[in-house]
Amino acid sequence: MPYLRGLNEKEQRSLVHLLQNKSDEDRLLSYITSDETKIKLAQVSEAENYALKNRYRHQRKTMDYAEKKRMPIDESKVKDLLRN
């Protein structure tokens, strides 16, 4: 850095500090304005919707036609069975 030779020590530190702060502001500004968070949230939402759709499809295509006698018993039904 030949242009730093003309500056005294205090001016050199001030210039270096100024350059470092500008790069931090640029990183912060790029983080705030980037769409990374929106993209990650969209991917999570899409995965959840896909899982929900697949569960509904499984329920309608398979489980609605399954034999009810072979299905596991719900906890509330067990209490009712034991009472009677």
C-alpha positions in Angstrom: 0.0 0.0 0.0 2.1 2.9 -1.2 -0.5 5.5 -0.3 -0.2 4.6 3.4 3.4 5.9 3.4 2.2 9.5 3.2 -0.1 9.1 6.3 1.0 9.2 9.9 0.4 6.3 12.2 -2.9 7.7 13.6 -4.3 8.3 10.1 -3.2 4.9 9.0 -5.1 3.2 11.8 -8.2 5.4 11.1 -8.1 4.4 7.5 -7.8 0.7 8.2 -10.6 1.0 10.8 -12.8 2.8 8.3 -12.2 0.1 5.6 -13.0 -2.7 8.1 -16.2 -1.0 9.2 -17.3 -0.5 5.6 -16.8 -4.2 4.9 -18.9 -5.1 8.0 -21.7 -2.8 6.9 -21.6 -4.3 3.5 -21.9 -7.8 5.0 -24.7 -6.7 7.2 -26.5 -4.9 4.4 -26.2 -8.0 2.1 -27.5 -10.2 4.9 -30.5 -8.0 5.5 -31.4 -7.6 1.8 -30.7 -11.2 0.8 -33.5 -13.7 0.4 -31.7 -16.6 2.1 -34.1 -16.6 5.0 -37.1 -16.5 2.8 -35.8 -19.3 0.7 -35.1 -21.5 3.7 -38.6 -20.8 5.2 -40.1 -21.6 1.8 -38.3 -24.9 1.6 -39.4 -25.9 5.1 -43.0 -25.0 4.4 -42.9 -26.9 1.1 -41.5 -30.0 2.9 -44.2 -29.8 5.6 -47.0 -29.4 3.0 -45.6 -32.4 1.1 -45.6 -34.5 4.2 -49.1 -33.4 5.0 -50.3 -34.2 1.5 -48.7 -37.6 1.6 -50.3 -38.5 4.9 -53.7 -37.5 3.7 -53.2 -39.5 0.5 -52.1 -42.5 2.5 -55.1 -42.2 4.7 -57.5 -42.0 1.8 -55.9 -44.6 -0.5 -54.9 -47.2 2.0 -56.2 -46.8 5.5 -59.8 -46.2 4.6 -59.9 -49.7 3.1 -57.9 -51.4 5.8 -59.5 -54.0 8.1 -60.6 -52.2 11.3 -60.1 -55.3 13.4 -56.4 -55.4 12.6 -55.7 -51.7 13.4 -54.2 -50.7 16.7 -56.7 -49.6 19.4 -56.7 -46.0 20.5 -56.0 -45.2 24.2 -59.5 -43.8 24.8 -61.1 -47.0 23.4 -59.0 -49.2 25.7 -60.4 -47.3 28.7 -63.9 -47.8 27.4 -63.3 -51.5 26.7 -61.9 -52.1 30.2 -64.9 -50.3 31.8 -67.4 -52.6 30.2 
